[in-house]
Amino acid sequence: ISPLITSSVQSPTAISIFDVSTNVTNHILSLYPNITIAQSIPDCITDADLIVMAVKPQNLPKVYAEIKNTDANAVRKDATLLSIVAGKSISNFVSGSGIEKVARSMPNTPAQI
């Protein structure tokens, strides 16, 4: 999030996040008070052009179910799903999420908020 905001690639008001941990979302909100904290995955991904998926592989079925339960008109047809989930193929993300445009990134350094 930090590089997007500090380099002016994205306005904080255009960024929404969701995490099951309120401690995580509260921490991020303290750093970036103008971002939106979504109450659910469907709220977070509605009308998003880029969806970043950063979950543990064992949580993918639940996340996929929530994405597929999102109103079909809410997920943009041109949305890109960027995954930093290890050990899953692009075809797994396409079939699991229903989102056609998928990219994977495997950072080799610790993630930075």
N, C-alpha and C positions, 0 to 999 in steps of 0.2 A: 504494500500500500504506500509506504513512504516514498519510494522512487517515483511512483505515478504522480503523487501530489507535489513533491519538491521540484520535479522537473516540469511541472505544469502540463503533463500529458493528459491528466484527468483532474477535473475539479472535485474536491471532496464531496460536494453536494450531489455528484453523479455516481457516487460509490455506495453500494449497499452490501452489508455483510450479514451472515447468519452463522451462529455457532450454538451448539447445545449448551455450552458453558457460559453462564452469565458473567462469570469472572473474566473470561476472555473478552467478551463483548464490552464489558465495562472498562477494561484496560484499553482496548482499542479506541473506544469513545473518548477516554481521557486524553489520548494522544491526538486524536483527530475528531474534534467535537462536531464538525459539520457533516460527517458521514451519516448514513441512515443505518440503523440497526433494525433488520427485518425480524419479524416474529416467527417466521417459518421459511422453509426452503421455497415454497411457491411464491411467497411475498418477495423474497430476495431475487428470484430469477425472472419475475414478470417484467417483460419488455427489456431485458438485459441484452446487450449485443455481445458481451463476453461474460462467460460464467466460469469462474475458477473453482475447481473441485479439489479440495485438500482434505481428504478424509482417510481413515484407515481402511485398508482393503476389505476387512470384515464388515464394515458399515455400508459398503456399496449397495447391497440389496435394498436396504431401507431408504437410502438416498434416491436410488433409481425409482422406487415406488412413489416417493413424494414428487419427483419430477414428472413422472407419467400421470400422476393425479392432478397436476396443475392444469388449469383450463387450457385447452388446446390453442386458443387464440392468444393466450398470455405469453407463451414462449415464442419469441421471434423466430421466423423461418430461417433467417440469416444469422442466428446466434452461433457463436463458437464456444465450444466447451474446451477449456484448457485444464488438463489433469496433471496433478503432481502426485498421483497415487501410484505406488510402485506395484509392479508385477501384473498389470492388466493391459491387455491389448487395446488398440484403438477400436477394433470391432466389438470388443466387450462394452466399451462406452457407448458406441452407436446403438447397439441392440438393447443395452440396459436403460439408456436415458431417452432414446428416441431422437436425440439431437444428431444431425447428420455431419456437421462440421466439428471435428475433434482434433485437438493437438495435444501432445504429451510433452512434458518437461520433467527432466530428472535432475534437479539441483544436486550438486555434489558438495555444497556447503550448507550449513544450518540456515533455515529460512529466517528472514527478517521481516518483521511487521512494518 
